[in-house]
Amino acid sequence: MSLQTFIVDVTVISHFVFVVLVLAAIFYRSWGREVVKFFGKHAVVFSFLTALVAAIGSLTYSVVIGFDPCELCWWQRIFLFPQAVIFFTALMKKDGNVFKYTVPLSIISAIVSIYHSYIQLGGTHSVLPCTAAGAACSKVYVNSFGYITIPTMALTIALFLILFAVMHKLSKKI
């Protein structure tokens, strides 16, 4: 199994986990109560691990596998990479209020990821130009299962970070 296949497989598995966690959050007053309570209590830890894995995965694609990041990839990194440091600091200081600072970063990253996916799917009305200095934003390095691309992976990370923040907040209501 190649490293790229491993990363894609982890992404697919994470999508199933994401759906289950979203359903648990929706039904937090019934069957999802214990799931929300657990993930809410440990939301900073899960967020740190998620952000760390995102940074390592992104750097693996560019440094180890050799995919040149385009301008939109860099913008996604700008909003995701610092979150590993922010969550690590929050863990050390036991600061559960960290989500006030990280959710806006995750939302912006999600918006850039959606836009990047649109460009890769052939969107022609580009608001932002893609410079020739890096890789073309429309270049698709990964396309597995008909929908998993690098922007999809970045979107998955951003949505997980937002979901952990929501679960953290919901767990305080239980």
C-alpha positions as CSV (number, residue, x, y, z in Angstrom):
1,M,0.0,0.0,0.0
2,S,1.4,3.4,-1.0
3,L,1.5,6.4,1.3
4,Q,-1.0,8.2,-0.9
5,T,-3.4,5.2,-0.8
6,F,-3.1,5.1,3.0
7,I,-4.0,8.9,3.3
8,V,-7.0,8.4,1.0
9,D,-8.2,5.4,3.0
10,V,-7.9,7.3,6.2
11,T,-9.9,10.1,4.6
12,V,-12.7,7.7,3.6
13,I,-12.9,6.2,7.1
14,S,-12.9,9.7,8.6
15,H,-16.0,10.6,6.4
16,F,-17.9,7.7,8.0
17,V,-16.8,8.7,11.4
18,F,-17.8,12.3,10.7
19,V,-21.3,11.2,9.6
20,V,-21.8,9.2,12.9
21,L,-20.5,12.1,15.0
22,V,-22.8,14.6,13.2
23,L,-25.8,12.3,13.8
24,A,-24.7,12.0,17.5
25,A,-24.6,15.8,17.8
26,I,-28.1,16.1,16.2
27,F,-29.5,13.4,18.6
28,Y,-27.4,14.5,21.6
29,R,-30.5,14.5,23.8
30,S,-31.1,10.8,23.2
31,W,-28.8,8.1,21.8
32,G,-25.9,10.5,21.0
33,R,-25.7,11.8,24.6
34,E,-22.7,9.7,25.6
35,V,-20.8,10.2,22.3
36,V,-21.2,14.0,22.6
37,K,-20.3,13.9,26.2
38,F,-17.1,12.0,25.4
39,F,-16.0,14.0,22.4
40,G,-17.0,17.2,24.0
41,K,-15.0,16.5,27.1
42,H,-11.9,15.6,25.0
43,A,-12.6,18.1,22.1
44,V,-9.3,20.0,22.6
45,V,-7.3,16.7,22.4
46,F,-9.2,15.5,19.3
47,S,-8.8,18.9,17.7
48,F,-5.1,19.0,18.4
49,L,-4.6,15.5,16.9
50,T,-6.8,16.4,13.9
51,A,-4.8,19.6,13.2
52,L,-1.5,17.8,13.7
53,V,-2.4,15.0,11.3
54,A,-3.6,17.7,8.8
55,A,-0.2,19.5,9.0
56,I,1.7,16.2,8.7
57,G,-0.5,15.0,5.8
58,S,-0.2,18.2,3.9
59,L,3.6,18.3,4.3
60,T,3.8,14.7,3.3
61,Y,2.1,15.5,0.0
62,S,4.4,18.4,-0.7
63,V,7.7,17.3,0.8
64,V,7.7,13.5,0.6
65,I,5.4,12.7,-2.4
66,G,6.4,15.9,-4.3
67,F,3.1,17.6,-5.0
68,D,3.7,21.4,-5.4
69,P,1.0,23.2,-3.4
70,C,-0.9,25.9,-5.4
71,E,-1.9,29.2,-4.1
72,L,-5.2,28.0,-2.7
73,C,-3.5,25.1,-1.0
74,W,-1.3,27.6,0.7
75,W,-4.3,29.6,1.9
76,Q,-5.8,26.4,3.3
77,R,-2.6,25.7,5.1
78,I,-2.4,29.3,6.5
79,F,-5.7,28.7,8.3
80,L,-5.1,25.1,9.4
81,F,-1.4,24.9,10.3
82,P,-1.5,27.3,13.2
83,Q,-4.4,25.4,14.8
84,A,-2.0,22.6,15.8
85,V,0.0,25.1,17.8
86,I,-3.1,26.8,19.2
87,F,-4.6,23.6,20.4
88,F,-1.4,22.3,21.8
89,T,-1.1,25.6,23.8
90,A,-4.7,25.2,24.9
91,L,-3.9,21.6,26.1
92,M,-1.0,22.8,28.1
93,K,-3.0,25.6,29.7
94,K,-6.2,23.5,30.0
95,D,-8.0,26.3,28.1
96,G,-11.4,25.1,26.9
97,N,-12.2,28.5,25.4
98,V,-9.8,27.9,22.5
99,F,-12.6,27.3,20.1
100,K,-13.5,31.0,20.1
101,Y,-10.2,31.5,18.2
102,T,-10.1,28.4,16.1
103,V,-13.6,28.2,14.7
104,P,-13.2,31.3,12.5
105,L,-10.0,29.9,11.1
106,S,-11.7,26.6,10.4
107,I,-14.6,28.3,8.7
108,I,-12.3,30.3,6.5
109,S,-10.4,27.2,5.6
110,A,-13.6,25.4,4.8
111,I,-14.7,28.2,2.4
112,V,-11.3,28.2,0.7
113,S,-11.5,24.4,0.4
114,I,-15.0,24.5,-1.2
115,Y,-13.8,27.2,-3.6
116,H,-10.7,25.2,-4.5
117,S,-12.9,22.1,-5.1
118,Y,-15.1,24.2,-7.4
119,I,-12.0,25.3,-9.4
120,Q,-10.8,21.7,-9.7
121,L,-14.2,20.5,-10.8
122,G,-14.0,22.9,-13.8
123,G,-15.4,26.1,-12.3
124,T,-14.8,28.8,-14.8
125,H,-15.6,32.0,-12.8
126,S,-12.5,32.3,-10.8
127,V,-12.6,35.1,-8.2
128,L,-8.9,34.7,-7.3
129,P,-6.2,34.3,-9.9
130,C,-3.8,31.3,-9.5
131,T,-0.3,32.4,-10.0
132,A,2.1,30.6,-12.3
133,A,4.7,30.5,-9.6
134,G,3.3,27.4,-8.0
135,A,1.2,24.5,-9.2
136,A,-2.1,25.3,-11.0
137,C,-5.0,25.5,-8.6
138,S,-7.0,23.4,-11.1
139,K,-4.5,20.6,-11.2
140,V,-5.9,17.5,-9.5
141,Y,-3.1,15.4,-7.9
142,V,-5.5,13.1,-6.1
143,N,-8.9,11.9,-7.2
144,S,-10.1,8.8,-5.4
145,F,-13.6,7.4,-5.2
146,G,-14.8,10.2,-7.6
147,Y,-14.7,12.9,-4.9
148,I,-11.6,12.7,-2.6
149,T,-9.2,15.4,-3.7
150,I,-6.6,17.4,-1.6
151,P,-9.1,20.2,-1.2
152,T,-11.7,17.7,0.0
153,M,-9.2,16.4,2.6
154,A,-8.7,20.0,3.8
155,L,-12.4,20.5,4.0
156,T,-12.8,17.3,6.0
157,I,-10.2,18.6,8.5
158,A,-11.9,22.0,8.8
159,L,-15.3,20.4,9.3
160,F,-14.0,18.0,12.0
161,L,-12.5,21.0,13.9
162,I,-15.8,22.8,13.7
163,L,-17.7,19.7,14.8
164,F,-15.4,19.2,17.8
165,A,-16.2,22.8,18.8
166,V,-19.9,22.1,18.5
167,M,-19.6,18.9,20.5
168,H,-17.6,20.8,23.2
169,K,-20.4,23.4,23.4
170,L,-23.2,20.7,23.4
171,S,-21.5,18.7,26.1
172,K,-21.9,21.6,28.5
173,K,-25.6,21.4,28.0
174,I,-25.8,17.8,29.1
